[in-house]
Amino acid sequence: MKRLSFASVLFLFIFFLVSCHNKADLSIAPPFPSQSPWLKCSHDTIYFQNSVLPVVINSCAKSGCHDQGSNKHEIVLDSYSAIYNLVKPNDPLSSKLYTVLFSFGQQRMPPGERLSVNQEGLIYYWILQGAVNNRCETPCDSSHITYDSTIIAIVQSWCTGCHGGSNPAYGISLTNYDQVKTTVNNGRLMGAIRQETGFYPMPKGSQLSPCDIALFQIWINLGMPR
């Protein structure tokens, strides 16, 4: 009987460890996530439109991956119906959306990065709660609007997945106050988020809530306070 080489034994040992790691990683439920402090609905409910969709669009439905233009592997993830196709309601561990995003294997997505534990919790508990297409509709509080207290949360939820990093979409980076202010001043931001004719609609596959758009406009009217 042919004996395995040391290299082969080492490879099998590492493969075994990785396989166990994959299983252990998904068998432990993540902690219940936090959502935006602006949401005034039930803190025990995960809202698809407010919390889950921004994570998927920012991480998956971007250029080169699973947006309408790229259509990688013939998968587009910019709408509830498309995302729901990868989900088994009430069962995160049987849902491809969850297992692909949060395993440690070679098929893990997005490539080269890992979503946060809080983002994992948003997707896990949304599926566990039935994967419904829900939205938290709350009164729009515009009493104290600054970039740091209000605008940054909207931008990070919806924009920086595409407009961040070393190669931002269309050469527009929105990772800090100065970049957001510059984009407002050159007239490109509000038309895009209002999805007006002649502007490329943002975010792709969805739309900011009327409240978020109103908060942006009020912030601009106030002189874009930091």
C-alpha positions in Angstrom: 0.0 0.0 0.0 1.4 3.4 -1.0 2.1 5.7 1.9 1.0 9.3 1.8 3.8 11.9 1.7 4.2 14.4 4.5 2.9 17.2 2.2 -0.3 15.1 1.5 -0.9 14.4 5.2 -0.4 18.1 6.0 -2.9 19.1 3.3 -5.5 16.7 4.5 -5.0 17.9 8.1 -5.5 21.5 7.1 -8.5 20.7 4.9 -10.0 18.9 7.9 -9.4 21.9 10.2 -10.9 24.3 7.6 -13.9 22.1 7.1 -14.6 22.0 10.8 -14.1 25.7 11.0 -16.7 26.2 8.3 -19.2 24.1 10.2 -18.4 25.7 13.5 -18.7 29.1 12.1 -22.2 28.7 10.8 -23.5 26.6 13.7 -23.2 29.4 16.2 -25.8 32.1 15.9 -24.4 35.7 15.8 -25.4 38.2 18.4 -28.6 40.1 17.8 -27.6 43.1 15.8 -28.0 46.8 16.3 -29.9 48.9 13.7 -29.8 52.6 12.9 -30.7 54.8 15.9 -33.0 56.6 13.5 -35.4 53.6 13.4 -38.1 54.1 16.0 -40.0 50.9 15.3 -39.6 47.6 17.2 -36.1 46.9 18.3 -36.8 43.2 18.1 -37.6 43.3 14.4 -35.1 43.3 11.5 -36.3 45.5 8.7 -35.4 44.5 5.1 -35.7 47.9 3.4 -33.9 49.8 6.2 -31.2 47.4 7.3 -30.8 44.3 5.1 -31.1 45.7 1.6 -28.4 48.3 2.2 -25.9 45.6 3.3 -26.6 43.4 0.2 -26.5 46.3 -2.2 -23.3 47.7 -0.7 -21.6 44.3 -0.6 -23.0 42.3 -3.5 -25.0 44.4 -6.0 -22.1 46.5 -7.2 -20.2 46.8 -10.5 -18.3 43.6 -11.3 -20.5 41.5 -9.1 -24.3 41.1 -8.8 -25.7 44.3 -10.3 -27.8 44.5 -13.4 -24.8 45.4 -15.6 -22.4 42.7 -14.4 -24.9 39.9 -13.7 -22.1 37.7 -12.4 -23.1 34.0 -12.5 -26.5 35.3 -13.7 -27.3 36.5 -10.2 -28.6 40.1 -9.6 -29.1 41.1 -6.0 -30.6 44.5 -6.0 -34.3 43.7 -5.1 -36.3 41.9 -2.6 -37.5 39.2 -5.0 -34.0 38.4 -6.2 -32.6 38.2 -2.7 -35.5 36.1 -1.5 -34.6 33.5 -4.1 -31.5 32.7 -2.1 -33.3 32.5 1.2 -35.2 29.7 3.0 -37.5 31.7 5.5 -36.9 30.9 9.2 -33.8 28.8 8.4 -30.6 30.8 7.9 -28.4 27.7 7.8 -30.3 26.4 4.8 -30.2 29.8 3.0 -27.6 30.3 0.3 -27.5 34.0 1.0 -26.3 33.4 4.5 -24.0 30.4 4.0 -22.1 32.0 1.0 -21.6 35.3 2.8 -20.5 33.9 6.2 -18.7 30.6 5.6 -14.9 30.5 5.6 -14.6 28.5 2.4 -13.4 29.5 -1.0 -17.0 30.3 -2.1 -17.4 33.0 0.6 -18.5 36.3 -0.8 -17.8 39.2 -1.2 -14.3 38.2 -2.4 -11.4 39.5 -0.4 -13.4 40.9 2.4 -15.7 39.9 5.2 -18.9 41.5 6.4 -19.0 42.6 10.1 -20.6 40.5 12.9 -23.4 43.1 13.1 -24.1 42.7 9.3 -24.1 38.9 9.8 -26.7 39.3 12.6 -28.9 41.5 10.4 -29.1 38.9 7.7 -29.3 35.9 10.1 -32.2 37.3 12.2 -34.0 38.7 9.2 -34.1 35.2 7.7 -35.0 33.7 11.1 -37.9 36.1 11.4 -39.3 35.0 8.1 -37.4 37.0 5.5 -40.3 39.4 4.9 -40.2 42.6 2.8 -40.8 45.0 5.6 -39.9 48.6 6.3 -39.8 50.8 9.4 -41.7 53.9 8.7 -41.1 56.5 11.4 -41.6 60.3 11.8 -38.7 62.1 10.2 -36.8 64.0 12.9 -35.0 67.0 11.4 -34.4 68.8 14.7 -30.6 68.5 14.7 -28.9 67.6 11.5 -25.2 67.5 11.0 -22.9 65.3 8.9 -21.6 63.3 11.9 -25.0 62.9 13.6 -27.2 62.2 10.6 -25.7 62.1 7.1 -22.8 59.8 7.7 -25.1 56.9 8.7 -27.1 57.2 5.5 -23.9 57.4 3.3 -22.3 54.4 5.0 -25.5 52.3 4.7 -26.2 53.0 1.1 -23.2 54.6 -0.7 -19.7 53.6 0.4 -19.9 50.0 -0.8 -19.7 51.3 -4.4 -18.2 54.7 -3.7 -15.4 53.7 -1.5 -12.1 51.9 -1.6 -9.3 52.3 -4.1 -11.5 52.1 -7.2 -14.8 53.9 -6.4 -17.6 53.7 -9.0 -17.5 56.4 -11.6 -14.5 57.9 -9.8 -16.7 59.3 -7.0 -15.6 58.5 -3.5 -18.0 59.2 -0.6 -16.0 58.0 2.4 -15.6 61.3 4.3 -17.2 64.7 4.8 -15.1 66.6 2.3 -15.9 64.1 -0.5 -19.6 64.2 0.2 -19.6 68.0 0.3 -17.7 68.2 -3.0 -20.2 65.9 -4.7 -23.1 68.0 -3.4 -21.4 71.2 -4.6 -20.8 69.8 -8.1 -24.6 69.1 -8.4 -24.3 65.4 -8.8 -25.6 64.0 -5.5 -29.2 65.2 -5.0 -30.3 64.5 -8.6 -28.9 60.9 -8.2 -30.5 60.1 -4.9 -33.8 61.7 -6.1 -33.4 59.6 -9.2 -34.2 62.5 -11.5 -34.1 62.3 -15.3 -30.6 62.8 -16.6 -29.0 61.4 -13.4 -27.8 57.9 -12.8 -30.2 56.7 -10.0 -28.6 55.9 -6.7 -28.5 53.6 -4.9 -28.8 51.0 -7.6 -31.8 48.8 -7.4 -33.4 50.7 -4.6 -34.2 54.2 -3.4 -33.6 56.2 -0.3 -36.6 56.8 1.8 -38.4 60.2 1.5 -37.1 60.9 5.0 -33.5 60.3 4.1 -33.8 62.4 1.0 -35.4 65.2 3.0 -32.7 65.0 5.7 -30.0 65.4 3.0 -31.8 68.4 1.5 -32.2 70.1 4.9 -28.5 69.4 5.7 -27.6 71.2 2.5 -29.9 74.1 3.2 -28.3 74.5 6.6 -24.9 74.9 4.9 -23.8 71.2 5.4 -22.7 71.5 9.0 -20.1 69.0 10.1 
